[in-house]
Amino acid sequence: MRELIAKRAAVELTSHSVINLGIGIPTLVADYITDPTITLHTENGMLGVTAVEPEKIDPLIVNAGKQPVGEGGGASYFSSAQSFAMIRGGHVNTAILGALQIDEKGRIANWAIPGKDIIGVGGAMDLLEGAQRIIITTSHTANDGTPKIVESCTFPITSKRVADMIITELAVFKWNGYIYELIELVGDATLEEVQNKTEARFKISEGIKGESFCSEK
């Protein structure tokens, strides 16, 4: 499931762009990037992140999730402060992030669950505010089967910035300016399954067969 989501997200990336990959499913997107003009950025201070073979791991070269990474040709290093300046200055073209919840207003909750220990917010708030485009990659439901795409987030909001796209193992949604629009069913997913597992209202693209009873008011 995670690989399916990551592979679909990689299709959305454009040439000559700087991409930041969040922790979890977003990290897997790197395995499906074949365009050599795409540069990966990590907020702990590196441009030119690549995958690394086990025998070539350097414990001092890691991404923001503390995972070992490699160095691409022309890779550069800088302080975390400079890295966040890049993000806040709008120099990251696309950020691919995970989410605990996404609501029908496009708001994201991905940094804290009430009642559980919080390590820190990381770079999610900065990326949501500073990146030019936001793609969310997440399972369609939580481990207990409850929807992650909800009417209104019950977890703490990370940012009021609207996420441009949501990619799950069942569907691809795109923000059309006022509501999410279902533009693609993933794999063997059916429209009925997506409707049953999505709490938020959404518009159904004309290219997808089915009654739009979940459409906007």
C-alpha positions in Angstrom: 0.0 0.0 0.0 2.7 2.5 1.0 4.7 1.7 -2.2 1.6 2.2 -4.3 0.9 5.6 -2.8 4.6 6.7 -3.2 4.7 5.6 -6.8 1.6 7.5 -7.7 3.0 10.6 -5.9 6.2 10.5 -7.9 4.1 11.0 -11.1 3.1 14.5 -9.9 6.7 15.8 -9.7 7.9 18.2 -12.4 11.4 18.6 -13.9 13.9 21.1 -12.5 12.2 21.3 -9.2 13.2 21.2 -5.5 11.3 18.6 -3.5 11.0 18.0 0.2 9.9 14.6 1.4 8.4 14.2 4.8 8.8 11.2 7.2 7.0 7.9 6.4 5.3 7.3 3.0 6.8 10.5 1.5 10.3 9.2 2.0 9.5 6.2 -0.3 8.8 8.6 -3.2 12.5 9.0 -3.7 12.6 5.4 -5.0 10.4 6.3 -7.9 12.0 9.5 -9.1 13.8 8.9 -12.4 14.2 12.6 -13.6 17.8 13.6 -12.9 16.8 17.3 -12.8 14.7 16.9 -9.6 16.6 17.8 -6.5 15.6 16.5 -3.1 15.9 18.8 -0.1 15.9 17.9 3.6 15.3 20.5 6.4 18.2 19.4 8.5 20.5 20.9 5.8 21.1 19.2 2.5 20.3 19.6 -1.2 20.9 16.6 -3.5 19.7 13.8 -1.3 19.7 10.3 -2.9 19.2 6.7 -1.9 22.2 4.9 -0.5 23.4 1.3 -0.7 23.8 -0.4 2.7 27.6 -0.9 2.2 28.0 2.9 1.5 26.1 4.3 4.5 27.8 7.1 6.3 26.2 7.5 9.8 26.8 11.3 9.6 24.7 11.7 6.4 21.0 11.4 7.3 17.7 13.1 6.4 15.4 14.9 8.7 14.0 11.5 9.8 17.5 10.3 10.8 17.5 7.8 8.0 20.8 7.2 6.1 20.9 8.9 2.7 23.3 9.4 -0.1 24.8 12.4 -1.9 23.9 13.2 -5.5 26.3 15.0 -7.9 26.6 18.6 -6.8 25.1 17.9 -3.4 25.5 20.8 -0.9 25.3 21.2 2.9 24.2 24.1 5.1 22.8 24.8 8.5 19.3 23.9 9.6 18.6 27.6 9.9 19.5 28.2 6.2 17.4 25.2 5.2 14.4 26.7 6.9 15.1 30.0 5.3 14.9 28.2 1.9 11.5 26.8 2.9 10.1 30.0 4.3 11.4 32.0 1.3 9.3 29.8 -1.1 12.3 28.0 -2.7 10.9 24.5 -2.2 8.6 23.7 -5.2 6.8 20.8 -3.7 6.5 19.3 -0.3 5.2 15.7 0.1 3.9 15.2 3.6 2.0 12.6 5.6 -1.1 13.4 7.6 -3.1 12.2 10.6 -6.2 14.0 9.3 -7.2 16.2 6.4 -10.5 18.0 6.5 -12.9 19.2 3.8 -11.5 22.8 4.1 -8.0 21.4 3.1 -6.5 21.8 6.5 -3.9 19.3 7.7 -3.3 17.8 11.2 0.0 15.8 11.2 2.1 16.7 14.3 0.2 15.7 17.5 -2.4 13.3 18.8 -4.0 14.6 22.0 -3.0 12.5 25.0 0.2 11.1 23.5 3.8 12.3 23.9 4.9 15.0 21.4 8.5 14.9 20.2 8.2 18.1 18.3 6.5 19.6 15.3 9.5 19.3 13.0 9.3 21.2 9.7 5.7 20.5 8.9 4.4 24.0 9.8 7.1 25.7 7.8 6.7 23.5 4.8 2.9 23.9 4.7 3.3 27.7 4.8 6.4 28.0 2.6 6.4 25.3 -0.1 4.8 26.3 -3.4 2.8 23.1 -3.6 1.7 20.5 -1.0 0.9 16.9 -1.7 -0.4 14.7 1.1 0.4 10.9 1.0 -1.4 8.8 3.5 -3.5 5.7 4.1 -7.2 6.4 3.5 -8.1 5.3 7.0 -6.4 5.0 10.4 -5.4 1.7 11.9 -8.8 1.4 13.6 -10.6 1.9 10.3 -11.8 5.5 11.0 -11.5 8.0 8.0 -8.6 10.3 7.8 -10.3 12.6 5.3 -12.8 14.1 7.7 -15.4 16.9 7.9 -13.3 18.8 10.4 -10.0 17.9 12.1 -10.2 16.8 15.7 -6.4 16.7 16.0 -4.4 20.0 16.4 -4.2 21.8 13.0 -0.6 22.1 11.6 -1.5 25.0 9.3 -4.5 26.7 7.7 -2.8 26.4 4.3 -4.8 24.2 1.9 -3.1 21.0 0.7 -3.2 20.9 -3.1 -3.5 17.1 -3.5 -4.3 14.0 -1.4 -3.0 10.6 -2.6 -4.2 7.4 -0.8 -4.2 3.7 -1.7 -7.8 4.2 -2.8 -8.0 7.6 -4.5 -6.5 10.9 -5.7 -8.1 14.1 -4.7 -7.3 17.6 -6.0 -8.3 20.9 -4.4 -10.3 22.8 -7.0 -10.5 26.1 -5.2 -13.3 25.4 -2.8 -13.6 21.6 -2.2 -11.6 18.4 -2.9 -12.4 16.7 -6.2 -12.0 13.0 -6.7 -10.0 12.8 -9.9 -8.8 9.2 -9.9 -9.5 5.8 -8.3 -6.3 3.9 -7.4 -5.7 0.3 -8.1 -8.9 -1.8 -7.7 -10.7 0.8 -5.5 -14.3 1.5 -6.3 -16.2 4.7 -5.9 -18.5 3.1 -3.4 -15.5 2.1 -1.3 -14.1 5.6 -1.3 -17.4 7.1 -0.4 -17.8 4.7 2.5 -14.4 5.5 3.9 -14.4 9.3 3.4 -16.2 11.5 6.0 -15.6 14.8 4.2 -17.7 16.0 1.4 -16.0 15.9 -2.0 -16.8 16.5 -5.7 -16.6 13.6 -8.1 -14.9 14.3 -11.4 -16.9 13.9 -14.6 -14.5 11.2 -15.7 -15.4 8.9 -12.8 -18.7 7.1 -13.1 -21.1 7.3 -10.2 -23.7 9.5 -8.5 -22.1 12.5 -6.8 -24.0 12.2 -3.6 -20.9 13.4 -1.7 -20.7 16.5 -3.7 -20.5 20.0 -2.3 -23.6 21.8 -0.8 
